[in-house]
Amino acid sequence: MVMVCGVMLFLRLAHVSFRPYNLPFPCSTCGLQQHETDTVQCEASDTGLTIPDEGAD
């Protein structure tokens, strides 16, 4: 039982590590709340997004 729990925790860690990070930025057209960090268009409505960048002045 301990081995099964250990393997499950390891698989969960691997899944979370390789999943792309999403930003909470709502689309103005369809309302989709989560977008990938490097996206320029909404996945659902193909609307152009202007996600603010922390490094931009």
C-alpha beads as a LAMMPS data file, in Angstrom:
LAMMPS data file: protein, C-alpha beads

57 atoms
56 bonds

1 atom types
1 bond types

-500.0 500.0 xlo xhi
-500.0 500.0 ylo yhi
-500.0 500.0 zlo zhi

Masses

1 110.0

Atoms # bond

1 1 1 0.000 0.000 0.000
2 1 1 2.851 2.395 0.822
3 1 1 4.524 1.646 -2.535
4 1 1 1.299 2.343 -4.423
5 1 1 0.882 5.680 -2.620
6 1 1 4.514 6.570 -3.342
7 1 1 4.154 5.801 -7.047
8 1 1 0.918 7.784 -7.218
9 1 1 2.578 10.798 -5.567
10 1 1 5.532 10.564 -7.965
11 1 1 3.222 10.435 -11.005
12 1 1 1.269 13.423 -9.684
13 1 1 4.503 15.385 -9.229
14 1 1 5.585 14.537 -12.784
15 1 1 2.184 15.582 -14.154
16 1 1 2.252 18.951 -12.354
17 1 1 5.877 19.610 -13.353
18 1 1 5.318 19.195 -17.089
19 1 1 1.922 20.883 -17.314
20 1 1 2.129 24.363 -18.869
21 1 1 1.484 27.255 -16.529
22 1 1 -1.713 29.217 -17.213
23 1 1 -2.402 32.843 -16.361
24 1 1 -5.731 34.061 -14.984
25 1 1 -6.504 36.517 -17.814
26 1 1 -10.130 36.695 -19.035
27 1 1 -10.984 36.910 -22.742
28 1 1 -13.170 39.909 -23.567
29 1 1 -15.171 37.965 -26.178
30 1 1 -15.888 34.511 -24.765
31 1 1 -14.907 34.924 -21.098
32 1 1 -12.362 32.086 -20.974
33 1 1 -10.423 32.699 -17.759
34 1 1 -7.157 30.738 -18.193
35 1 1 -4.601 31.273 -20.967
36 1 1 -1.049 30.028 -21.474
37 1 1 1.755 32.481 -20.751
38 1 1 2.988 32.733 -24.359
39 1 1 -0.373 32.913 -26.142
40 1 1 -1.392 35.767 -28.435
41 1 1 -4.902 34.513 -29.276
42 1 1 -7.712 33.025 -27.226
43 1 1 -8.019 29.275 -27.803
44 1 1 -11.814 29.381 -27.843
45 1 1 -12.656 32.512 -29.839
46 1 1 -9.414 33.352 -31.738
47 1 1 -9.562 36.885 -30.335
48 1 1 -6.234 38.647 -29.967
49 1 1 -5.069 38.982 -26.361
50 1 1 -2.862 41.632 -24.817
51 1 1 -1.578 39.968 -21.660
52 1 1 0.449 42.476 -19.631
53 1 1 4.144 41.623 -19.246
54 1 1 5.937 42.274 -15.972
55 1 1 9.102 43.343 -17.804
56 1 1 7.404 45.878 -20.088
57 1 1 7.603 49.562 -19.243

Bonds

1 1 1 2
2 1 2 3
3 1 3 4
4 1 4 5
5 1 5 6
6 1 6 7
7 1 7 8
8 1 8 9
9 1 9 10
10 1 10 11
11 1 11 12
12 1 12 13
13 1 13 14
14 1 14 15
15 1 15 16
16 1 16 17
17 1 17 18
18 1 18 19
19 1 19 20
20 1 20 21
21 1 21 22
22 1 22 23
23 1 23 24
24 1 24 25
25 1 25 26
26 1 26 27
27 1 27 28
28 1 28 29
29 1 29 30
30 1 30 31
31 1 31 32
32 1 32 33
33 1 33 34
34 1 34 35
35 1 35 36
36 1 36 37
37 1 37 38
38 1 38 39
39 1 39 40
40 1 40 41
41 1 41 42
42 1 42 43
43 1 43 44
44 1 44 45
45 1 45 46
46 1 46 47
47 1 47 48
48 1 48 49
49 1 49 50
50 1 50 51
51 1 51 52
52 1 52 53
53 1 53 54
54 1 54 55
55 1 55 56
56 1 56 57
